[in-house]
Amino acid sequence: MRALISVSDKRGIVEFARELENLGVEIISTGGTHRTLKEAGIKVRGISEVTKFPECLDGRVKTLHPNIHAGILARRDNPEHMKELADLNIETIDMVVVNLYPFKETILKEGVTREEAIENIDIGGPTMLRAAAKNYQDVTVIVDPEDYELVLGELKEKKEVSLDTKFYLCSKVFFHTAHYDALISSYMKRERKDNSLPQTFTMTYEKIQEMRYGENPHQKAAFYKEAGKAKGLLTSAVQLHGKELSYNNINDTNGALELLKEFHEPCVVACKHANPCGVGTADNIYDAYMKAYSADPVSIFGGIVVFNREVDEKTALEINKIFVEIIAAPSYSREALSVLKSKKNIRLLQIENILEKQDEYAYDIKKVAGGILVQELDSKLLSEDQDLNTVTLREPDDKEMKDLIMAWKIVKHTKSNAITLVKDGRSIGIGPGQVNRIWACRQAIEHAHEFLGPDSTKGASLASDAFFPFPDCVEEAAKAGITAIIQPGGSLKDDESIEACNKYNISMVFTGMRHFKH
C-alpha cells in the first residue's frame, strides 16, 4: 500500500504516518509535510521521486502530474487500466491524506491583501481529493484529522479499510471541497463589492452548536455560522453563564439584537418570540431598562433582554426581580455578574461591538418548500431619495418627531401587520403580526392602556410598517389621544387618512419606505 500525505493542518500527522509506516505502508509526501515527517524519523519519499519532475513555480506545481493522478484514478478492477499503468511504469496510490491551504484563516487576518488571499487558493489539493474520492472503491481518502483513528483501527483489525468507511470518507471530501470553493466565491463577491443576486446561489456555513431540538421537541436542529468575521453578531457571542442556548433562544435573541442596532443612545430591548415587547431609551442604561420593563411587565417575563451599554449592579438587581431567559450586552460590571449569576437558569451573553451591523453584502434568506427566497438585507431606515414629508396641516413638534423616529425603528423590526406606539423615549404599546392593520392598531392601544393606564396614549406617537388602506387607524388613534403618526404613504386612499388627521389635529409624516417583516 502507498499513501500520499500533504497537509496544511498537521495535527496528529506524525503519529498517523508513524502508525502507517509500522503497518508497512510506503509514504509519499510534499513540501512542508515531507520535511515534518522526515524530521520525525519517518521514512518518506519526496513527490519529485515519483513524478520524476521537480516542484516548480514556487511550489504551485508539484502534484499535478500523470504519475500522481493516474496512480490515484486507475480502477483496480479494470484490466486495461492496470495494464496501462504497468506500460507507463506508474504505481498505484492507495491512500490520499490531504487538507487544503488555509484560505479561510488567511482572509480572516487583519490587513490581508488580495494577492495573499489568492496565493492561498489550493489547486493540487482539491484535485487529488476529488480524484481519490471519485475512485473511493480503491483509494482511502482522508481530509479530516479526526478520521485518522477510524482508518488505523480498521487497518489494524481487518488489514484494509471497509467499503462503507471509504464511502463515508469520500462524502466528507465533497462536503469539504464544496465548502472551500464557496468560501472563495464569497470572498470574491466581497472583493468585487457585488450585492447582485447571482444566477446560481451557493453559500457555506460552519456548525457552532448541536441542539437538543429545534423549534419543537420533535425537530432536530443545529446552529451554523457564516465563515468570516462576525463582530457584533450572535455568532460571536461569548456565553458567561447558564445552560446551552436553544433554537428558539437564538432566534428570539437575534430579533432583539437587530432592533437594538438601530439605536446609538443607551437603549434596552425586551423581546418575546422575536417580537419586541418593550423598548426604552434614556441617558443611562438603568433608566432605559426601567422604561423597557414598564412598557410590558407581563411579556418580558421569560423573555430576552438586550443592552447596548454595560450592565451595572443597579440594573442587575432590578433584572433579578423577575425571570428572564437571556441577557445580552457588550459587557457587565464585576458586581453585575455576581448578582446575575446568582440565578442558575439565566443565560448571560457578552457581545463585543454589539452595535456593529451585518456586512452590507449579506443576504436575508428564507427557506420555502423546494427552494429559497433571497433578498438584500433591510438595512435602511428611511428613504434616501426624499426627506420625511409632513402631509398634514400640523407639523410634528420636536418631541413628537423624536418619538416618531423611535416608533419607526421599532415597527421596522416587528412582525407585520405592525403598529407601535412611543411616548417619551419608551414603547408604550406594540401590536405585532396581525392579519389586518386595524387589529394591530387596537392591540397596541389596548396594551398601552392595560399596563400604563388610559391616559398613557395621550400625546403619543404611532408608527405603521405599511400604509393605511383606510382611515380607520387614524380614527382609533384620535380616540386614544395620539397626536402624531409616521407611515410609508402610497395608498390610493392616502387623502382620506390625511383628511382624518387634519380633522383631529394629528400630524402625519410619510417616509416613502415600507418595512414589512414576515
N, C-alpha and C positions, 0 to 999 in steps of 0.2 A: 504494500500500500504506500502511496505517495501523497503527501499533504503539502499544499501551498498556503503559507501563512504570511499575511501582510495586513497589519492592524495599526490604526491610529490610537485606539483605546487599548492600552497594553495591560489592563487589569487581568491578572491571572494567566497571562500568556506564557510566561516562562514555565510555570508549574504544569500547564496543559501540554506544552511542547515536550517537556521532560517525560511526562507520562506516555505520550505518543512514541517518543524515542524508545522507552522501555518496552513498548509493545511491538517494536520492530518497524515502525513507520519511518520512511525516509522523508525528510523535511526540506522544502524549498522555501526561500524567503527573499524579501526585497529590502533595500534601503535601511531605515532605522530599525525595523523589526529584525532583519538579518543581523545587524550589529548587536542588538539586545540579546538575542538568542545565543550568538557566538560568545559574547562576554560571559554568559551564564554557563558556558561549558557544554552547550548542546551542539551536536554535530548537525550542520546545516549547509545546504548548497545555495549559492547565490543564483539569482534569476538568470544572470548572463551565462552561467554554465549550461542552462537548459536551452536558452534561446540562441546561444552562440552569437549573440549580438549585444553590444554594450548598451547600458542605460544611457539615454541621451536627452538633450533639451532640458537640462536641469532636472532630470527625473520625470519629466512629463511623459516620456515614452519608455516603458520598461517591460510591462506585461502584455502589451498589445502586439502579440506575435503568434503565428500559427502553431509553434511548438507548445505554447500555453493553451490556446483556445481549442485546438484540435484534441489535445490531451484531456481537456475537460468535456468537450461536447460529443466525443465519439461514443456511439451506442455499443455497449459491450456485447449485446445480443445480436448485433448486426455484423455478419462475417465480412462484408465488404468494407465497413468502417475499420474493422480491426486489421484487415489486410492492408488498407491504405496507410494506417499508422505504421505498420511494420515496414512497408515500402519506403515511407518517408523518414523512417528511423525516429519516430515520435513515441514517447512513453505516455501512458495514461496518468492522469492526475485524479485521485480518488477522493480527495477531501480538499475543500476550499474554505479557509478561515480568514475572512476579510471583514473589517469595518472601515468606514469611509473617512475621508478628510474631514476635519471638524468645521464644516461650513457654518453650522448654527453658532457654535462658540465664537467663530471669527466675527460674524456680523453683529453679535451682541457686545463686542468690545467697544469701549468708548473711542471715538475718533477713527474707526476703521475706514480705510479708503476703498473705493470701488475696485481698484486693482488688486488689493489684498483679498477682498471677498472673492473675486473672480478666480484668483490663483488657488483658492481653497475649494473649487468645484472639482470633485473627483471624477475622473474619466475611466481609468483602468479598473478601479474597484467595482463600480456598478456593472461594468461589462463582464467581469469574472463572476460576480454574484449571480447575475441573470443567466449567464451560460450554465453555471453549476446548478442553479435552481431548475432550469429547463430540463436538465439531464439528471433530475433528482434520483431516478431509479438506480443510477450508477455512482453518483457523486454525493457525498455528505457535505452540505454547505452550512457554515456557521457564521452568523452575523452578530450574535449576542453572546458576550462572555458568560451570561447566566446559563447558557446551554452546554458549557464545557463538561460539567459533571454528568449530565444526561448522556452525552456521547461516550465519555470514558466508561461509564457504568456498563453500557451495552457492549462496548468493545471488549471489556474485561470478562463479562459474563457469557457473551454469545459469539465473540470473535468477529462480530460485524454489527453494523447499525441497522435496525429494522426498517422496513419499507415505510411503515406508519410514521416512525420518527423522522425519516428522511423527508416525507411529505410535509410534516409539521414544520421542519426547518426550512423547507422550500417556501412554504407560505409566508413565513416570517420575513424572508428575503424580499418578497414583493411588497409587503407592507412597508418594509424599511426603505426600499428604493423609491416607492411612491411618496413616502413622507419626505425623503431627501429632495426629490425633484420639486415637490410642492413648496418646500422651503425656498428653493432657488427661485421659482417663479414668483412667489410672494415678494421676495427681496427685489427682483427686477421691476415688479409693478410699483413698489415704493420708490425705487431709484428713478423711475420714469415719471413719478408724481402723477400716476394714472388712476383716476377714480371712475373709469368707464366700467360697464358691465360686459365682461368678455363673452365670446361665443360659446366657449366651454368653461366650466367653473370647477376649479379644484382648490380645496383648502386642506390644511393639515392641522391636527390638534394633538396634544400630548396629555396623557392621563395624569391628573393630580391625585384623584381620590376614588377609591371604590366606595359605594354607598350601600347601606343596609337594604334600602329600597328606594323607589322613585317617588313620584307624586302620591302614589298609593302603595300599600304594603305588597300588593301582588306584582308590582312592576320593578324590574331590575334597573339599576341606574349607576352612572359614574360621572365624575366631574372632569372635564378636559379643559385645557387652556390653549390659546393660540401660541405658537412658538414665536418668541420675541420678547421685547421689553414690555412690561406691564405695570408701569408706575401708576399708582393711584387707583388700581382696579382690584376687584375682589380676588382675582387670581394671584395677586401679590400679597394678600393679607397674611399676617402672622397671628396665629391664634395663641393668646396668652393664657386662656383659662377655659374650662368647660369641655363637654363632650363633643364628639365629632359633628360637624355640620351636616344637615340632611339636605336632600334635594330641594325641599320647599324653603328651608332656611336660606340657601344660596340664591334661589330665585327672588325671594322677598327682599333680601338684603341688597341685591343688585338694583331692584326697583327704587329702593330708598336712596342708594348712592347716586343713581342717575339724576334724581331730583336735587340732592344736596349740592351737586356740582354746578347748579345754576346760581348759587349764592356765594358771595365773597365776604359779606359781613357775617358775624357769628350767627350760626344757624343750627337748628336741630330739626330733624325729620323723623317722625314716627310713622311706621308703615305696617300694614297688615294685608296679607295676600297680594303683595306687590303694588297695593294702592296706598297713597299717603292717608293717614287718619289725623295727623296733627303736624303742623309746621310752625315754628317760631323763629323770629329774628329779633336780635336785641344788641345792646352794646357789649354784653358779656354772655358767656355760654350758659351760665346758671339761669339767667332771666329768659334766654332763648328756650331752654329746656322747660321751664315752668309754663311758658306760653304754649309750647307744643303739647305738653301734658294736659293742660286745662282745656285745650281745644276739643279733646275727646278722651276723657279719663277712663272710659269703658273699653274702647277698641285698642288702646295702647297696651292693655293687659295681655301678656303673652306675645307681644309684637316685637318689631325690630326698631331700634333707636340708633340713629347715626348722627355724628357730630363733626363739624369742620374745625373745631378747636380742641385743645387739650381738655380732657375731663378732669376737673379738680375734685377735692374731697367734698366740698359743699354740695356739688351737683351729684356726686356718687351717693351721698347719704339720702338725697331725695329719690334717686332712682331705686334704691334698695327698699323703699317703702312699698313697691309693687313688684310683680313678677314680669320681667321681660325676657325674651328668648336670647336676644343678641344685642350687644352694643358694639358699634364700630366707630373708631376715632383715630385721628393721626397720632395721638399719644395720650398717656394717662399720668397724672402725678403719682408718686410713690404711695401717698396716703389714699388716693382714689382707688388704686389697685388693691390695696389692703382691704378697703371697705367692700369693693365689688366681689372680690374673691371669697368673701365670707359666705356667699351663696353658691352652693355646689353646682347648680344646673345652668347658671348663666354662661353664655359664651362671650368671651371678650376678644375682639379682633383689633389689631393695630394695622392701619393702612397709611403708610407714609405717602406724602404728596396726594392727599385724598381729594384735592380739588382738580387734579390733572385729569383731563378728559381723554377719551379714546383717540387713537390715531385717526386722522381725518380720512384715511383711505380704508378704514374698516367698513364692514358691511353689517346690516341688520338682516338676519336670516330667519325664516320661519319654515318649518317642515310641513308639507302637505302630503297627502297620500300620493305616492308615485313621483314626487318631485320636491323642489324647494322654491320659496319666494325669496328673492334677493333685492334689497334696496339700499340706497345710501342711508347713513345714519340721519336721524332728525336732529342735526347738530345746531340748527339755527333757532333763535327765539323769535325774532321779528323780521319782517321782510326788509331786505337790504336796499330795494329799489324804491321804497317810499317811506315817508315818516308816518308815525302814528297820526291817524286822521280823525279829529273830532268831528262827528257828523250831526251833533245836536246843537241847539241854541246855546246851551250852557257848557262851558269848558270845565273839565275836572280841575279842582284846586291841587296844590302841591301834595297835600296829604293823600287825597284820593288817587292821584297819579301814582304815587309810591305804592299804595296798596293794590292798584290795578296791575302794576308790573309784577308784584309778588304773586297775585292771584293767577296771572298768565303763566308764570313759571310753574306753579303747582298744577294747573289744569293740563299743561303740556305732558305731564308725567302721570296723569290719572286716566284710567281706562274709559273709553268712550261708551256712550254719551256721557260727558262730564261737565259738571258745574262746580266751581269753587268760590267760596266767599272768604274775604280777608278784611280784617279791620285792625289798625294799629300794629302792623307787623306780625300778625298771627292769623292762621287759618281759623275760621270760626265754624265753617260748615263745608263738607265735601260730599258731592253726590256723584259716585262713580258707576260706570258700567251699566247704565240703564238703557232700555230699548227705545225710549223716546226722551227728548230733551226736557220736556216739562216735568217728567217724573224726577229726573236728576236735579232740576231746579228746586222742586218741592222738597226733595230729600235733603238737600244741602241746607235749606232754610229750617226745616224741622229739626235737623241735628243741632244747628246753632241754638235754636230756642230750647231744646231739651237740656243741653249742657250749660249754656251760658245765659239763659233767660230770654223772655220775649222782646226785650229791648236791645239785645245784642246785635241784631241786624240793622238797626237804625244807623245810618251813616256808613254802612259797609260798602265794599266794592265787590263786584261779581265778574267772574270770567267764564266764558263758554269756549270749549275747544273747537267748535264749528259754528257756523252761522245759525241765526234764529229763523226757522222756516215760517214762523208765525209770531205775532206779538205777545203770545201767552206768557212767555218767560218774563217779559217786561212788566206785564200786569202783576205777576206773582212778586216780582222784585219790589214794585211800588207798594204793594200791601205790606211788605216786610220792612219798609223804610230804607231800602238800599238806594244809594244816591249816585252810583257810578257803575258803568258796565264796560267791559272790554270783550270784543269778539272779532272774528275774521271779517265779517261782512261778506257780501256776494250773493245773498238770497234774492230771488225775484221779488220778495216782499219786504226787502230792507226798509222801504219807505214807511210801511206800516209800523215796524218796530221803532224807527226814528220818531214818527209822529207820536207814538205812545210815550216814548221817553220825554219828548218836549211837553206833552200833556202833564206829566208828573214831575217835571223839573229834574229829570235824571240826565246826567251827562253820559254820552256813549262814544267810545273810541273804537275805530276799526283798525285792525292790524294788517289786513291784506294777506295773512298767512294762517292756514289751518293746522291744527295739531291733533289729528286723530291718533289714537293709540288703542290697538286691538290685541 
